[in-house]
Amino acid sequence: MDSLLREISEETYLSMEGVPYTVSNKDVKITGVIKYERDLVGEVHFGLVCPIYLDSRIEISLKGKENIRSWIIPLDEYNSFVSSNGLIPESWADLVMENAEKLGIK
């Protein structure tokens, strides 16, 4: 869990009402694993499904200068958001969303 929390800290900046916020064990729950061997990445990696439950007042931004856009949207709006914005999710994201209920993701 320490590696996961460190990765979140390295890749994101979180704050609540202007005060930095650090994700802790109480915010994260491992609900599943992904081993998807149908692409090159999946052949050599596996993933953990880890919903992170945060106070709705927490603001999240990505660190780094990569050309990445991010959104926080309600789970029930995911499919329409993806299709209306012409987005193509990675295969692991589709697997998680298709199985969200089984994985205990709300």
C-alpha positions in Angstrom: 0.0 0.0 0.0 2.9 2.3 0.7 4.0 2.2 -3.0 0.5 3.0 -4.2 0.2 6.0 -1.8 3.6 7.2 -2.9 2.6 7.0 -6.5 -0.5 9.0 -5.9 1.5 11.6 -4.1 4.1 11.8 -6.9 1.5 12.2 -9.7 -1.2 14.3 -8.2 -1.7 17.4 -6.1 -4.7 17.3 -3.7 -6.1 20.1 -1.5 -9.2 20.8 0.5 -10.1 24.5 0.9 -6.5 25.4 0.0 -4.9 23.1 2.4 -2.8 20.2 1.0 -4.3 16.8 1.4 -2.5 13.5 1.5 -4.3 10.3 0.6 -4.0 7.6 3.3 -4.9 4.0 3.8 -8.3 4.9 5.0 -9.1 6.5 1.6 -8.2 3.5 -0.5 -9.7 0.0 -0.9 -8.2 -2.7 -3.1 -11.2 -4.3 -4.8 -9.7 -6.4 -7.6 -6.9 -7.1 -10.0 -6.6 -6.9 -13.7 -4.5 -9.3 -15.9 -5.4 -8.4 -19.4 -3.0 -10.1 -21.8 -4.5 -8.9 -25.1 -2.1 -6.1 -25.6 1.7 -5.5 -25.2 1.3 -3.7 -21.9 -1.0 -6.3 -20.4 1.4 -9.1 -21.3 4.0 -7.9 -18.9 1.9 -6.0 -16.3 -1.0 -6.5 -14.0 -3.1 -3.8 -12.3 -4.9 -3.3 -9.0 -8.4 -1.8 -8.9 -8.3 0.7 -6.1 -11.2 3.1 -5.7 -10.1 6.1 -3.7 -12.9 7.6 -1.7 -12.4 11.3 -1.0 -14.4 14.2 0.4 -16.2 16.0 -2.4 -14.5 19.2 -1.4 -11.0 17.9 -2.3 -9.6 19.4 -5.5 -7.3 17.2 -7.6 -4.8 18.2 -10.2 -2.1 16.3 -12.1 1.6 17.1 -11.6 4.0 17.1 -14.5 3.9 18.5 -18.0 2.6 15.5 -19.9 -0.2 16.3 -22.4 -2.9 14.8 -20.2 -6.4 15.9 -19.6 -8.3 14.7 -16.5 -11.9 14.9 -15.3 -13.7 13.8 -12.2 -17.2 12.7 -13.0 -19.9 10.6 -11.3 -19.7 6.9 -12.1 -23.1 6.8 -13.6 -22.1 9.6 -16.1 -19.0 7.8 -17.4 -20.3 6.1 -20.5 -22.2 9.2 -21.8 -19.2 11.4 -21.0 -16.8 9.1 -23.0 -19.0 8.9 -26.0 -20.0 12.5 -26.1 -16.4 13.7 -26.0 -15.1 11.1 -28.5 -12.7 9.6 -25.9 -11.2 6.1 -26.3 -10.4 4.7 -22.9 -7.6 2.2 -22.4 -8.8 -1.4 -22.3 -8.2 -1.7 -18.5 -10.5 1.3 -17.9 -13.3 -0.4 -19.9 -12.8 -3.6 -17.9 -13.1 -1.7 -14.6 -16.2 0.2 -15.7 -17.9 -2.9 -17.1 -17.4 -4.6 -13.8 -17.8 -1.7 -11.4 -20.7 -3.2 -9.5 -18.9 -6.5 -8.9 -15.8 -4.6 -7.8 -17.8 -2.7 -5.2 -17.2 0.6 -6.9 -19.8 3.3 -6.2 
